[in-house]
Amino acid sequence: MKHKILTSIVLLLSVVFMAACSDDDYNASTDAVVKSITTGDAAVTAISATTHGVVKDLSGMSSDRYVVGTVYGVNPDPTTAGTKQIGAIDELGNVTAELSGLTEGTTYYYATYVTLQGKVTKYGDVKSFVATDADVATLAATDVTSCHATLNAQAAGVDDILSSVSVGFRYATTEEGVEEGVDVPMDEATASVSKTVKGLLPSTTYYYAAYTKLGDGYIFGNVQRFTTKAQTMEYVDMGVSVLWAKCNIGAETESETGILAGFGDQSFYNRSTSNDDYTPWDIAGTEEDMIYNLHIDGDAKMKSTMPTEKQINELVSKTTQSIVEVDGVSGVKFTAKNGNSIFLPLTGYRSGDVTTEAAVGYYWSGTVSTIDEGFAKSLVLNSLGSSVGISARNLGLAIRSVREEEPVEEGITIRNYNGVQGDIQNNGDYRFDIYNQWDGSNTGTDETSVLIPSEVKFNESISVTFSITGTGGNSCEAFMTFADGGWATQNWSYNADGNGSCKINGDGTYTMTLKGQGSGLGVFALDFVGLSKLAGADNLNVKIVKCVMDDWGTKLPFDNAKLVVGDIEENGNVRADIYNQWDGSNTGDQDHCGVDISKVVFSKRIGVTFSVEGTDDKEYQAYLTFADSGWATSNFGYNENGNGSCIIKGDGTYTISLAGSGSGFGVCAIDILKLGEAVGADKVKVRIACIRVE
């Protein structure tokens, strides 16, 4: 049986092979021909061995000008008195040599060598192996979770040499990579060994082998494999533009370090110390994002990514930090104004195969430095708190992922991270500014407002649902400070009839509806009368849950898995079929329709609230293709008066309502004229938020 003896010492030659001219014009080399010699591993039995090494770089020389191989012997310095065994070299510089006639139980010393034109010989570092039939059996892994596994092995034929050997495991994500994989040494050598490893990737197949270490070499057992379980990452709302994960990548609890990886290394196991082996450009949210191929989002619609530099800055600037211990691990606790918090442990860092467990933590962003591309931006933690710094791309750092909030099923786009709140007017009230260019909150632009002004279009009313915490059980009057873009609909105070107003009675979720008609925004804020004085502005936190235009009728939920979208009639339009037995979409019965048809009963109007993605900046006519089950109310085209129709301009949420009465469906679909022809129907996504009946 053959066993692997691994060594990994690289001798960087600092000398230049120089030669003097002789009478026969001999010249070994006038340049730095050999850059490095690595004495590698060996596959051994009791009487033979196959050694490996690497010589860089002989690619520019003719093969008749050099000899490579292994020098070996029982002398600790075989380069002076050893036996040279000529080997073979491939195009990558990998050298192999076969040794025979060895004596069982004997320690042999060996080194890879190269001789240039029979005159100059240079060696790699000297390593050793023991000619032995000792064996180690790698057993099946146990207690496998998302990021942990217990590795097991049983050594044989080593009882009499346990005092001189060490044992452990190597693991990798490929079978061929095991022997150069992550090293898991045991503190004590025993014949039966088990070791729990952490920092594994979820839903990943790993290969591993046990080893016994004799001298400087490793005798490997058979290779086993296991697959970690799936993980659904938990995310926390920190009151910033993205949600932050509760744990590091490769961790199952908030106090675990997880995996340390170089910048852009999607394998997570590159141990190179050269920046040339790591991505030199921004990667957050791209296909080169380090966690792009990890499946940690479960059924969430949004995908986890690395944070950008901007998002790390947000976390630092919009939270308070404190140095704490969790499970005996030191780290930094980030606490948001909404009371939520996350803990980031002090992880240290890794360089090559060496991990430094210092009292610091480094976390990658997906943004490279604009000053020196050898570095990328990182979150730096220490005993003083947190800051944004830079780290060399070849270092292994921790990763804490982020994810955008789930898209709202109803209403227009919400960007709570742009909200400014507090006793802004210094009058004892509490204000949450949504869009305001008048009070110094700097929320009065398309980019800095909570809502996107162009999405605000209402014919009857605008409603906002919000949550509030930190009231201390206090009550107050609240109202919408509002004017649309044309100042047609306005409100500036609390109204006893409830228009644009409500009563706050402690923490909870509330809705205010303002009647009117308009589009765009002139000003929009939520004002809570006297609440800063009652509860303290620093204790309060408001978050917009949804903002809905023309919120009317009974909203019937819809299963979008049953919605069929595309250029169904092959006419350049985009159709979203809700119920249709006529165009081949197979949605014309209850089993294939996303709404409970028995609840579709209306005496005044019926409507559909839906979102569209994948459009451009042009206007497109859209209408509800509709007939109730008795065909009493129907519509089959776009109407300029807006009945059963609307204009689509850009991605967003829209509502179409059709006047009439009836029940059930004869046909129901949304048609957007010529959108498929303009942008490609396969690029357009439509989701139904709800069916409305009144």
Long-range contacts (C-beta under 8 A, 24 or more apart in sequence): 1-45, 1-133, 1-135, 2-43, 2-44, 2-45, 2-50, 3-43, 3-44, 3-45, 3-132, 3-134, 3-135, 3-219, 3-220, 4-41, 4-42, 4-43, 4-179, 4-218, 4-219, 4-220, 5-41, 5-42, 5-43, 5-44, 5-49, 5-127, 5-129, 5-214, 5-217, 5-218, 5-219, 6-40, 6-41, 6-179, 6-180, 6-217, 6-218, 6-220, 7-39, 7-40, 7-41, 7-42, 7-125, 7-127, 7-216, 7-217, 8-38, 8-40, 8-180, 9-38, 9-39, 9-124, 9-125, 9-127, 10-36, 10-37, 10-38, 10-124, 10-125, 11-36, 11-37, 11-38, 11-39, 11-123, 11-124, 11-125, 12-36, 13-37, 13-122, 17-116, 17-120, 17-122, 19-119, 19-120, 26-117, 26-119, 28-116, 28-117, 28-119, 28-120, 29-61, 29-116, 33-57, 33-58, 33-60, 33-61, 33-116, 34-58, 34-114, 34-116, 34-122, 37-112, 37-113, 37-114, 37-122, 37-123, 37-124, 38-112, 38-124, 39-110, 39-111, 39-112, 39-123, 39-124, 39-125, 39-126, 39-127, 40-95, 40-112, 41-179, 41-217, 41-218, 42-110, 42-129, 42-217, 44-102, 44-129, 44-130, 44-131, 44-132, 44-217, 44-219, 45-131, 45-133, 46-102, 46-104, 46-105, 46-131, 46-132, 46-133, 47-100, 47-101, 47-102, 47-103, 47-104, 47-131, 48-98, 48-99, 48-100, 48-101, 48-102, 49-98, 49-99, 49-102, 49-108, 49-129, 49-131, 50-96, 50-97, 50-98, 50-99, 51-85, 51-87, 51-96, 51-97, 51-99, 51-110, 51-112, 52-94, 52-95, 52-96, 52-112, 53-87, 53-94, 53-95, 53-111, 53-112, 53-124, 54-92, 54-93, 54-94, 54-95, 54-112, 55-89, 55-93, 55-95, 55-112, 55-114, 56-93, 57-93, 58-89, 58-93, 58-114, 59-91, 59-93, 61-116, 65-116, 65-117, 66-114, 66-115, 66-116, 66-117, 67-114, 67-115, 67-118, 68-95, 68-112, 68-113, 68-114, 68-115, 69-95, 69-97, 69-112, 69-113, 70-95, 70-97, 70-99, 70-110, 70-111, 70-112, 70-113, 71-110, 71-111, 71-113, 71-123, 72-99, 72-108, 72-109, 72-110, 72-111, 73-108, 73-109, 73-110, 74-106, 74-107, 74-108, 74-109, 75-109, 76-109, 76-126, 76-128, 77-109, 77-126, 78-109, 78-110, 78-111, 78-126, 79-111, 79-113, 79-123, 79-126, 82-109, 82-110, 84-113, 102-131, 103-131, 104-131, 104-132, 104-133, 105-130, 105-131, 105-132, 106-130, 106-131, 107-215, 127-215, 127-216, 127-217, 128-215, 128-216, 128-217, 129-214, 129-215, 129-216, 129-217, 130-214, 130-215, 130-217, 132-157, 132-214, 132-219, 133-157, 134-158, 134-161, 134-212, 134-214, 134-219, 135-219, 135-221, 136-167, 136-210, 136-211, 136-212, 136-219, 136-220, 136-221, 137-210, 137-221, 137-222, 138-169, 138-208, 138-209, 138-210, 138-221, 138-222, 138-223, 138-224, 139-210, 139-224, 140-224, 140-226, 141-208, 141-224, 141-226, 143-196, 144-226, 144-227, 144-228, 144-229, 145-228, 145-229, 145-252, 146-200, 146-202, 146-203, 146-228, 146-229, 146-230, 146-231, 146-252, 147-198, 147-199, 147-200, 147-201, 147-202, 147-228, 147-231, 147-250, 147-251, 147-252, 147-256, 147-258, 148-196, 148-197, 148-198, 148-200, 148-252, 149-196, 149-197, 149-200, 149-206, 149-226, 149-228, 150-194, 150-195, 150-196, 150-197, 151-184, 151-194, 151-195, 151-196, 151-197, 151-208, 151-210, 152-193, 152-194, 153-192, 153-193, 153-194, 153-210, 153-221, 154-191, 154-192, 154-193, 155-190, 155-191, 155-192, 155-193, 155-210, 155-212, 156-191, 158-191, 158-212, 159-191, 161-214, 162-189, 162-190, 162-191, 163-189, 164-214, 165-189, 165-212, 165-213, 165-214, 166-212, 166-213, 167-193, 167-210, 167-211, 167-212, 167-213, 168-193, 168-195, 168-210, 168-211, 168-213, 169-195, 169-197, 169-208, 169-209, 169-210, 169-211, 170-208, 170-209, 170-211, 170-218, 170-220, 171-197, 171-206, 171-207, 171-208, 171-209, 172-206, 172-207, 172-208, 172-269, 173-201, 173-204, 173-205, 173-206, 173-207, 173-267, 173-269, 174-207, 175-207, 175-223, 175-225, 177-207, 177-269, 178-207, 178-208, 178-209, 178-220, 178-223, 179-209, 179-218, 179-220, 181-207, 181-208, 181-269, 182-269, 183-353, 198-250, 198-251, 198-252, 198-256, 199-250, 199-251, 199-256, 199-257, 199-258, 199-259, 199-260, 200-228, 200-250, 200-259, 201-228, 201-249, 201-250, 201-259, 201-268, 201-294, 202-228, 202-229, 202-230, 202-231, 202-294, 202-295, 202-296, 203-227, 203-228, 203-229, 203-230, 203-231, 203-294, 203-295, 204-228, 230-295, 230-298, 231-296, 232-296, 232-297, 232-298, 233-296, 233-297, 233-304, 233-401, 233-403, 235-403, 236-340, 236-341, 236-342, 237-336, 237-338, 237-340, 237-405, 237-543, 238-315, 238-318, 238-319, 238-334, 238-336, 238-338, 238-340, 238-342, 239-318, 239-319, 239-336, 239-337, 239-338, 239-340, 239-416, 239-417, 239-541, 239-543, 240-311, 240-314, 240-315, 240-318, 240-319, 240-336, 240-417, 241-311, 241-314, 241-415, 241-417, 242-307, 242-311, 242-402, 242-403, 242-404, 242-405, 242-417, 243-402, 243-403, 243-404, 243-405, 244-307, 244-315, 244-334, 244-342, 244-400, 244-402, 245-304, 245-342, 245-400, 245-401, 245-402, 245-403, 246-342, 247-400, 248-344, 248-345, 248-347, 248-363, 248-398, 248-399, 248-400, 249-290, 249-291, 249-294, 249-296, 249-398, 249-399, 249-400, 249-401, 253-327, 254-326, 254-342, 254-343, 254-345, 255-326, 255-327, 255-328, 255-329, 255-331, 255-343, 255-345, 256-345, 257-345, 257-347, 257-348, 257-398, 258-347, 258-398, 258-399, 259-398, 259-399, 260-347, 260-348, 260-349, 260-350, 260-355, 260-396, 260-397, 260-398, 261-290, 261-364, 261-396, 261-397, 261-399, 262-393, 262-394, 262-395, 262-396, 263-290, 263-364, 263-368, 263-376, 263-391, 263-393, 263-394, 263-395, 263-397, 264-288, 264-290, 264-393, 265-290, 266-290, 266-292, 266-293, 271-352, 271-353, 272-352, 272-394, 273-351, 273-352, 273-394, 274-394, 275-374, 275-392, 275-393, 275-394, 277-394, 278-393, 278-394, 279-393, 280-368, 280-373, 280-374, 280-393, 281-368, 281-373, 282-308, 282-366, 282-367, 282-368, 283-366, 284-308, 284-365, 284-366, 284-367, 285-366, 286-366, 289-366, 290-364, 290-366, 290-399, 291-399, 291-401, 296-401, 297-403, 300-403, 300-406, 301-406, 301-407, 302-403, 302-404, 302-405, 302-406, 302-407, 303-403, 304-401, 304-402, 304-403, 305-366, 305-401, 305-402, 305-403, 306-364, 306-365, 306-366, 306-399, 306-401, 306-402, 307-365, 307-366, 307-379, 307-400, 307-401, 307-402, 308-365, 308-366, 308-367, 309-365, 309-367, 309-377, 309-388, 310-367, 311-365, 311-402, 312-363, 312-365, 312-377, 312-378, 312-379, 312-388, 313-388, 314-417, 315-379, 316-379, 316-386, 316-387, 316-388, 321-385, 321-386, 323-383, 323-385, 330-359, 331-361, 331-381, 332-361, 332-381, 332-385, 332-386, 334-386, 337-541, 338-469, 338-541, 338-543, 339-469, 339-470, 339-541, 342-400, 344-379, 344-381, 344-386, 344-400, 346-381, 346-382, 347-397, 347-398, 349-391, 349-395, 349-396, 349-397, 350-395, 350-396, 350-397, 351-394, 351-395, 351-396, 355-396, 359-383, 361-398, 362-391, 362-395, 362-397, 362-398, 363-397, 363-398, 363-399, 363-400, 364-391, 364-397, 364-398, 364-399, 368-393, 407-611, 407-687, 408-546, 408-653, 408-689, 409-687, 409-689, 409-690, 410-546, 410-548, 410-555, 410-609, 410-653, 410-689, 410-690, 411-546, 411-547, 411-548, 411-549, 411-653, 411-689, 412-451, 412-452, 412-455, 412-456, 412-547, 412-548, 412-549, 412-652, 412-653, 413-451, 413-452, 413-455, 413-652, 413-653, 414-450, 414-451, 414-544, 414-545, 414-546, 414-547, 415-449, 415-450, 415-451, 415-452, 416-450, 416-543, 416-544, 418-443, 418-448, 418-449, 418-450, 419-443, 419-450, 419-542, 419-543, 419-544, 421-540, 421-541, 421-542, 422-532, 422-537, 423-532, 423-537, 428-530, 428-532, 428-533, 429-527, 429-528, 429-529, 429-530, 429-531, 429-532, 430-527, 430-528, 430-531, 430-532, 430-535, 430-537, 430-540, 430-542, 431-481, 431-525, 431-526, 431-527, 431-528, 432-466, 432-525, 432-526, 432-542, 432-544, 433-525, 434-464, 434-521, 434-524, 434-525, 434-526, 434-544, 435-521, 435-523, 435-524, 435-525, 436-523, 436-524, 436-525, 437-523, 438-523, 439-525, 444-523, 449-521, 449-524, 450-524, 450-544, 451-521, 451-524, 451-547, 452-652, 453-485, 453-520, 453-521, 454-520, 454-649, 454-650, 454-652, 455-652, 455-653, 456-484, 456-485, 456-518, 456-519, 456-520, 456-521, 456-547, 456-549, 457-518, 457-519, 457-549, 458-484, 458-516, 458-517, 458-518, 458-519, 458-549, 458-550, 459-517, 459-549, 459-550, 459-642, 460-515, 460-516, 460-517, 460-550, 460-552, 461-513, 461-514, 461-515, 461-516, 461-549, 461-550, 461-551, 461-552, 462-489, 462-513, 462-514, 462-516, 462-518, 462-547, 462-548, 462-549, 462-550, 463-511, 463-512, 463-513, 463-514, 463-547, 463-548, 463-549, 463-551, 464-511, 464-512, 464-526, 464-544, 464-546, 464-547, 464-548, 465-509, 465-510, 465-511, 465-544, 465-545, 465-546, 465-547, 465-548, 466-509, 466-510, 466-511, 466-526, 466-542, 466-543, 466-544, 466-545, 467-507, 467-508, 467-509, 467-510, 467-542, 467-543, 467-545, 468-504, 468-507, 468-508, 468-509, 468-510, 468-528, 468-540, 468-541, 468-542, 468-543, 469-507, 469-540, 469-541, 470-507, 470-535, 470-536, 470-539, 470-540, 470-541, 471-504, 471-506, 471-507, 471-531, 471-534, 471-535, 471-540, 472-534, 472-535, 472-536, 472-539, 473-506, 473-507, 474-504, 474-506, 474-531, 474-534, 474-535, 475-503, 475-504, 475-505, 475-506, 476-503, 476-504, 476-528, 476-529, 476-530, 476-531, 476-534, 477-501, 477-503, 477-504, 477-528, 477-529, 478-502, 478-503, 478-504, 478-510, 478-512, 478-526, 478-527, 478-528, 478-529, 479-512, 479-526, 479-527, 479-529, 480-512, 480-514, 480-524, 480-525, 480-526, 480-527, 481-523, 481-524, 481-525, 481-526, 481-527, 482-514, 482-523, 482-524, 482-525, 483-521, 483-522, 483-523, 483-524, 484-516, 484-518, 484-519, 484-520, 484-521, 484-522, 485-518, 485-519, 485-520, 485-521, 485-522, 486-518, 486-519, 486-520, 486-522, 487-522, 488-516, 488-517, 488-518, 489-514, 489-515, 489-516, 489-517, 489-518, 494-529, 504-528, 504-531, 509-545, 513-551, 548-609, 549-655, 550-655, 550-657, 552-607, 552-657, 552-692, 552-694, 553-602, 553-604, 553-605, 553-607, 553-692, 553-693, 553-694, 554-599, 554-692, 554-693, 554-694, 555-609, 555-690, 555-691, 555-692, 556-595, 556-596, 556-599, 556-600, 556-690, 556-691, 556-692, 556-693, 557-595, 557-690, 558-594, 558-595, 558-688, 558-689, 558-690, 558-691, 559-594, 559-595, 560-594, 560-687, 560-688, 561-594, 562-587, 562-592, 562-593, 562-594, 563-587, 563-594, 563-686, 563-687, 563-688, 565-681, 565-684, 565-685, 565-686, 566-676, 566-681, 566-682, 567-676, 567-681, 572-674, 572-676, 572-677, 573-671, 573-672, 573-673, 573-674, 573-675, 573-676, 573-677, 574-671, 574-672, 574-675, 574-676, 574-681, 574-684, 574-686, 575-625, 575-669, 575-670, 575-671, 575-672, 576-610, 576-669, 576-670, 576-686, 576-688, 577-669, 578-608, 578-665, 578-668, 578-669, 578-670, 578-688, 578-691, 579-665, 579-667, 579-668, 579-669, 580-667, 580-668, 580-669, 581-667, 582-667, 588-667, 593-665, 594-688, 595-691, 597-664, 597-665, 598-664, 599-693, 600-628, 600-663, 600-664, 600-665, 600-691, 600-693, 601-663, 601-693, 602-660, 602-661, 602-662, 602-663, 602-693, 602-694, 603-661, 603-694, 604-659, 604-661, 604-694, 605-657, 605-658, 605-659, 605-660, 605-692, 605-693, 605-694, 606-633, 606-657, 606-658, 606-660, 606-662, 606-691, 606-692, 606-693, 606-694, 607-655, 607-656, 607-657, 607-658, 607-691, 607-692, 607-693, 607-694, 608-655, 608-656, 608-668, 608-670, 608-688, 608-690, 608-691, 608-692, 609-653, 609-654, 609-655, 609-688, 609-689, 609-690, 609-692, 610-653, 610-654, 610-655, 610-656, 610-670, 610-686, 610-687, 610-688, 610-689, 611-651, 611-652, 611-653, 611-654, 611-686, 611-687, 611-689, 612-648, 612-651, 612-652, 612-654, 612-672, 612-684, 612-685, 612-686, 613-651, 613-684, 613-685, 613-686, 614-651, 614-679, 614-683, 614-684, 614-685, 615-648, 615-649, 615-650, 615-651, 615-675, 615-679, 615-684, 616-650, 616-678, 616-679, 617-649, 617-650, 618-649, 618-678, 619-647, 619-648, 619-649, 620-647, 620-648, 620-649, 620-672, 620-673, 620-674, 620-675, 620-678, 621-645, 621-647, 621-648, 621-672, 621-673, 622-646, 622-647, 622-648, 622-654, 622-656, 622-670, 622-671, 622-672, 622-673, 623-656, 623-670, 623-671, 623-673, 624-656, 624-658, 624-668, 624-669, 624-670, 624-671, 625-667, 625-668, 625-669, 625-670, 625-671, 626-658, 626-667, 626-668, 626-669, 627-665, 627-666, 627-667, 627-668, 628-660, 628-662, 628-663, 628-664, 628-665, 628-666, 629-662, 629-663, 629-664, 629-665, 629-666, 630-662, 630-663, 630-664, 630-666, 631-666, 632-660, 632-661, 632-662, 633-658, 633-659, 633-660, 633-661, 633-662, 634-666, 638-673, 648-672, 648-675, 653-689, 655-692, 657-692
